[in-house]
Amino acid sequence: MYRNYQARLENFIAVAADPCSSESNVQIAQKVLRYRNKIMERRQALN
């Protein structure tokens, strides 16, 4: 499960960084990565 999550995360990072990606795909990837960062911050705050 973690490998699948990690692969998806790496794909989102690649899409966000790829200058050939469409603007909408870049925006979606950035939104996913921002959401992930917020979740990680919340988890750290709880621990």
HUGIHU-V784490 format. One record per residue. N is the residue number from 1. PHI is phi in degrees with one decimal (* if undefined). Layout:
{{N,PHI} {N,PHI}}
//
This chain:
{{1,*} {2,-63.0} {3,-63.2} {4,-62.9} {5,-62.3} {6,-63.3} {7,-64.4} {8,-64.1} {9,-61.0} {10,-62.8} {11,-64.9} {12,-63.5} {13,-63.5} {14,-63.8} {15,-64.3} {16,-65.2} {17,-92.1} {18,-79.2} {19,-67.6} {20,-88.7} {21,-69.5} {22,-69.1} {23,-59.7} {24,-66.7} {25,-65.3} {26,-63.4} {27,-63.7} {28,-63.5} {29,-62.0} {30,-64.9} {31,-63.3} {32,-61.5} {33,-67.9} {34,-64.2} {35,-60.9} {36,-60.9} {37,-63.1} {38,-63.3} {39,-63.0} {40,-64.0} {41,-64.0} {42,-64.4} {43,-63.4} {44,-67.2} {45,-67.0} {46,-75.2} {47,-91.3}}
//
